[in-house]
Every structure is written in structure tokens, then in C-alpha cells.
Amino acid sequence: MQPEQEASPWPKRLMISGLVLGLIGAGLFSYLLDDFNDYYDPRETSDHTALYGQQNRMEIEPGCWVVNLEGSDDDYTIKFLYADGEDQEDRVPEGCSTDFQAMAADTEFTEITKLDIEKKTNITIIIECEQGEQCNNVLYLTNGDAVILDMVTDQGLITTLGACCLGAFIFPLGWILMTINKNKSSSVTLMQDQVTDIMSQEESFIKGTQKDILTTDQVYKLVRGETPNIEQNKPNVPSPFSNTDTRPTAVSKAKSTGSIYSASAHTPEKPPEDESWKNWDES
């Protein structure tokens, strides 16, 4: 019988490693949360700004530019025109698609439009406001595609997501392997207990037979795990006295038949032949 194999420590190590990686990822995410939020704040990621009452002319790169106004746009009318070339005084095309969306915890932004710029060009922004000098809200122009690309290639974000994902994969893997090893260990222990029980039965059986030679039927039953029936041979030791038999003999119980309440065979018409009943009556 082979000795019991020790359980591998690697499943537990994998579980611990997965838990540690998950905690590291959660800690990094909490630490870098403000940096991640800055990617959606136009005040941090915008390339150009415009104000009411200023000459707002700028050169912008190709991409989908998201235009956000800090605060409400109820009093504003904003136009985007090409600044030079044959397209001068023509409106810049709008309606592109990007995943960038302005968000900030301390203020609100109003999305004015999205400019679809196909090539590097100069544009002019005309801002009209009914409140005049009180219209001091800042207009932000953010290249949404460039911001999303910078965010997904951020080393801190990659490290954080990698640690969280790797921990989420390793931890359940280690738990599954540890469960499998535990079931195998329980099975081996059960088999060893069964083998030990069978061996003890065989030893007790061999001792009980007093080392007599087993018959074919007894050996067959023993191999199948059954206990064979053995007729015990009583020792036939001769008596040391020639005139007395001291060997033990089985005492047979006397069988009692009949009943004290059974009817007598004698009747008044047929009395007993002797006079014994008179002697019994007189006594």
C-alpha cells in the first residue's frame, strides 16, 4: 500500500496571491481615483478655451471635438466658422461620435455640440450672450478621441485593472484546486480505512482459525471480503485415568412432556386394579 500523498500547497498559495492582488488593485484604484476623474474634466483635458467678448480664433487638429460650456447655456448663442481659405464663413460640420463625456464633482457642464474635424484647420468661435458682461462662463474644446486614448494607455490604470482582473482570476482558481485536493485526500483516507478494516478482519480470522489450513471456499469468501464459517474442532484429549472418562461431554436437556392438568385414565366405571389410591387417600 502506497503512503498517503501530502496535499499540494500551491492551491492555497494561489488563493492568497489572488487575494493580495485584489487588495492591491483596490488600493491603487482608490489612490488613483482622482486622476481617473480628471480625464473627464474639461478643465483638465481641454486643448482650447473661448470666452465671451474675446477674439476666439484657434487651430485645431483632426478628431471629434466636444464643446462644453461651464454652467448653463440659456443666454448663449454660439457659432463655429472656418477662419480662412475658401470655406471661410462656412459653419464647421457637427455631429461626430465619441465616448468622452464631461463630468466633475464641483461643477456642471453643458454640452454645446461636437465638431467633426477631418483635417488640421483654423476656426473662429462667435459667442453671443444676452446678459452682456455677466456672460463670463468658459467654453472648453476637448478632443474626445485623444482623451480616451490617453486614458486607456495610462500606466496607472493598466496596472490597477491588471491587478484586479488577475486577482479575480487566480483566487477562484486556487479555491477550485484546493477543493479538488481536499476531495482526493478524503477519498484516499476512506480507502485506507477500508483496507485497514479488511486487514484487521483477516488477522482476526487467521488467529481465530488457530492457523488451520483454509479450504477453497473459505479462501474465496475471504478474498471477496466475506467472513467464512469455520467449524471449530474440539480437542480430543484422552482421560488420564483408565477407569474414568474425564473428557467434557455436552449435557442434553431433558425434555418434559405432558401436563399436570392432563386427564386421568381411571374413571368410576374403570377404577385402578390395585388399592394404591386408598393408601394415598388415608395418608
CORMO-V494920 format. One record per backbone hydrogen bond with DSSP energy under -1.0 kcal/mol. CO is the residue of the C=O (numbers start at 1). NH is the residue of the N-H. If there is no record, write none. Layout:
CO/NH + CO/NH
This chain:
9/13 + 10/14 + 11/15 + 12/16 + 13/17 + 14/18 + 15/19 + 16/20 + 17/21 + 18/22 + 19/23 + 20/24 + 21/25 + 22/26 + 23/27 + 24/28 + 25/29 + 26/30 + 27/31 + 28/32 + 32/36 + 33/37 + 34/38 + 37/40 + 38/41 + 40/103 + 41/44 + 41/45 + 42/46 + 48/141 + 50/139 + 51/54 + 54/56 + 55/57 + 56/125 + 58/123 + 60/121 + 63/117 + 64/144 + 65/115 + 66/142 + 67/112 + 68/140 + 69/110 + 73/76 + 75/130 + 77/128 + 79/126 + 80/92 + 81/124 + 82/89 + 85/88 + 87/90 + 90/82 + 93/116 + 108/71 + 110/69 + 113/67 + 114/95 + 115/65 + 117/63 + 121/60 + 122/83 + 123/58 + 124/81 + 126/79 + 128/77 + 131/134 + 132/135 + 134/136 + 138/70 + 139/50 + 140/68 + 141/47 + 141/48 + 142/66 + 142/144 + 143/147 + 144/148 + 145/149 + 146/150 + 147/151 + 148/152 + 149/153 + 151/154 + 154/158 + 155/159 + 156/160 + 157/161 + 158/162 + 159/163 + 160/164 + 161/165 + 162/166 + 163/167 + 164/168 + 165/169 + 166/170 + 167/171 + 169/173 + 170/174 + 171/175 + 172/176 + 173/177 + 174/178 + 175/179 + 176/180 + 177/181 + 178/182 + 179/183 + 180/184 + 181/185 + 182/186 + 183/187 + 184/188 + 185/189 + 186/190 + 187/191 + 188/192 + 189/193 + 190/194 + 191/195 + 192/196 + 193/197 + 194/198 + 195/199 + 196/200 + 197/201 + 198/202 + 199/203 + 200/204 + 201/205 + 202/206 + 203/207 + 204/208 + 205/209 + 206/211 + 207/210 + 215/219 + 216/220 + 217/221 + 218/222 + 219/223 + 220/224 + 221/226 + 222/225 + 259/262 + 270/267 + 275/279 + 276/280 + 277/281 + 278/282 + 279/283
